[in-house]
Amino acid sequence: MKAADKTSRKHYADHSSSSGRPDLTPSGASRRAWLGRAAKSAAGLGAAGLLSPLAGPAAWAAGSDAPEKTEVKIGFIPLTDCASVVMAAELGLDKKHGVKIIPSKEASWASVREKLVTGDLDFAHALYGMIYGMHLGLAGAATKMAVLMSLNQNGQGITLSRQLHDTAGVTDGASLKKAMSAAKRTYTFAQTFPTGTHAMWLYYWLAAYGIDPFKDARAITVPPPQMVANMRIGAMDGFCVGEPWNARAIADGIGFSAATTQDIWPDHPEKVLGARADFVQKYPNTARAVVAAILEAGRWIDSSPDHMRKTAQTIAAKSYVNTQAGLIQGRMLGEYSNGLGRSWTDRHPMRFYGGGAVNFPYLSDGMWFLTQHKRWGLLRKHPDYLAVASEINHIALYKEAAAAASVPVPASTMRAATLMDGKTWDGGNPAAYADSFAIHA
């Protein structure tokens, strides 16, 4: 095994245990009533908005189509992109489809992973690559997993320490490379889970600037809500994480945004709704109902800036993300500043629906994460990329849920994109793509 391979697997093992107790605080009655009124006000918006979830006949049919399990626990990490899971419960869209969603706040992605395996969670707001890693047994025993839908695109970020700017003039990847080449120490960068999205975005971005994330730096794993505190005490030089923790680092004066993840891959896949495959097999109607409810929640969020603001105010609560609503709201609306004086309106901000384009579980999206797992030594040999993605991504069930929620689906299970280094990914030859990178494990 190569050195980087050993390092990657050690990081995975070192952070395989959960910490802290989940916050199972239910949503407040007053907040639910307020959001119920907001949902009612959206009635009549048609495909662009949300038909009132609190009026009219139930969307699910009794008998064989009824959910087999009517109360489900969905784990989430306090990040902005848990919003559609939370809002499905807060707006009563879960009940419209015959289920009750209980959001369960978790301390780390390791906690989410463990509780999915043990059955303490039925579903989870999860990192795309984490679900694939669990399925392939990249740490611990392999557990057959399912990706039921994509929850969002875009909206993560790479934050560097303000000290790097103030002492070494670092503003971006090129100046970071220059500073690291001149430094007489090893730089440390944090991600949130070794096979997860943030690890892959961080490594891809560093490598695009000629920085080997393992040979030229030290990579560590830190839970999302702990990123800012760890940067404050000097535990890392940079991190990749979801919002609002990049915005929080800027607000606290300890970091600046070097890149957004949509700079790396515009409209990239991010979080998914994950579950064990045997749970989905046992409770297919329940899984379909949950996906349909979350689809409707994502559509409601994206349908207007006012809904995004209401969502930010809701998920800012202590029982969810536990931060100021303003830190969530700005970047959700696409209003960015980098902490060094630059502000812009992002063309590819976080989206939860995007006319239905966000949520389809494209096979090529899952396959891309496998190519990066191979690139960085988490996979020692090429898997059957298409077969693995076809097993994990439950496209047929998604299409049924989309039909129940009146959500359009794309014609193809593959999509193409050109990333920041000019490489185009379309799922056509994943082994060649994985082997094409000059910097790899």
HELIX and SHEET records of a PDB file:
HELIX    1   1 ALA A    3  ASP A   14  1                                  12    
HELIX    2   2 ALA A   29  SER A   41  1                                  13    
HELIX    3   3 GLY A   46  ALA A   48  5                                   3    
HELIX    4   4 GLY A   63  ASP A   65  5                                   3    
HELIX    5   5 THR A   80  CYS A   82  5                                   3    
HELIX    6   6 ALA A   83  GLU A   90  1                                   8    
HELIX    7   7 LEU A   93  LYS A   96  1                                   4    
HELIX    8   8 TRP A  109  THR A  118  1                                  10    
HELIX    9   9 TYR A  128  LEU A  136  1                                   9    
HELIX   10  10 ARG A  162  ALA A  168  1                                   7    
HELIX   11  11 GLY A  173  ALA A  182  1                                  10    
HELIX   12  12 THR A  197  ALA A  208  1                                  12    
HELIX   13  13 PRO A  224  GLN A  226  5                                   3    
HELIX   14  14 MET A  227  ARG A  232  1                                   6    
HELIX   15  15 TRP A  245  ALA A  251  1                                   7    
HELIX   16  16 THR A  261  ILE A  264  1                                   4    
HELIX   17  17 ALA A  277  LYS A  282  1                                   6    
HELIX   18  18 PRO A  284  ASP A  302  1                                  19    
HELIX   19  19 PRO A  305  ILE A  315  1                                  11    
HELIX   20  20 ALA A  325  MET A  332  1                                   8    
HELIX   21  21 GLY A  354  GLY A  356  5                                   3    
HELIX   22  22 LEU A  363  ARG A  375  1                                  13    
HELIX   23  23 TYR A  385  ILE A  392  1                                   8    
HELIX   24  24 ILE A  395  ALA A  404  1                                  10    
HELIX   25  25 PRO A  430  ALA A  434  1                                   5    
SHEET    1   A 5 LYS A 100  LYS A 105  0                                        
SHEET    2   A 5 GLU A  71  PHE A  76  1                                        
SHEET    3   A 5 PHE A 123  LEU A 127  1                                        
SHEET    4   A 5 LYS A 271  ARG A 276 -1                                        
SHEET    5   A 5 MET A 145  SER A 150 -1                                        
SHEET    1   B 5 ALA A 217  THR A 221  0                                        
SHEET    2   B 5 TYR A 187  GLN A 191  1                                        
SHEET    3   B 5 GLY A 238  GLY A 242  1                                        
SHEET    4   B 5 GLN A 156  SER A 161 -1                                        
SHEET    5   B 5 GLY A 255  THR A 260 -1                                        
SHEET    1   C 2 GLU A 335  SER A 337  0                                        
SHEET    2   C 2 SER A 343  THR A 345 -1                                        
SHEET    1   D 2 ALA A 417  THR A 418  0                                        
SHEET    2   D 2 THR A 424  TRP A 425 -1                                        
END                                                                             
